[in-house]
Amino acid sequence: FLDVSFVVWICVLFFFFMLLSRYHMHDLVAKLLKVQIFMSV
């Protein structure tokens, strides 16, 4: 039995990433990922 708030959180994240990909902000996400990879090295 999953918590309702957890399911809502997953839906919000999914919708958020859908918006990111739709408005081509994935470049920003890629930059953030590159920064995280650079910081982890």
N, C-alpha and C positions, 0 to 999 in steps of 0.2 A: 504493500500500500504506500504509494508515493505521497509526499506532502503536497498540498495544492499550491503553496507558495513556490515550491521548487519547480513544479510544472510551469507555472506562470513565468518564472524567471527564465526558464529554458526558452519559452515562446518569445519572450522579450528579446533575449539574445539573438535568437534566430531571425526575428523581424529586423533587429538592428543591423545584423550582417547583410540581410537582404537589401536594406536601404543603402548600406555602404557600397555593395557591389553594383547596385542600380545607378548610383550617382557618381561612380568611378572614383570613390575616395579610397579604393584599395591601394592606391599609390601611397597614401599616408600610412595605411596599415603596414605596407611593405617596408616603409622607412622605419616605423617603430620596431618592426621585427628585426631589421638590420641593426638597429641600435641595441636591442636586447642581445642579439648574437654577439655584437662587438663588446658589450659590457660583460658577457659571460666568459669571453675568452681570457 
